[in-house]
């Protein structure tokens, strides 16, 4: 594994892109300007967890059924969070169906 401009090994930086959801993705997209692997994982983190945050927030306002769906989104987010961190640490450029393609287009 090669080092990034942040001084971290790229698989560790890729994992860190997901640690705090879209927030850590935003941090890494701003500080890592060169490494495509890290930038991909940072952008995918922003897209996935940003969308889940917005959806959960909106659904949380709907009485009764909204809380149920917001809870399902939270469970989905937890599962994705674990899988994406593991895949990034393994050095895999793991693409989710819609978010991965969009992230790839954004970072080149």
Order of alpha helices (4+ residues) and beta strands (2+ residues): alpha-alpha-alpha-alpha-alpha
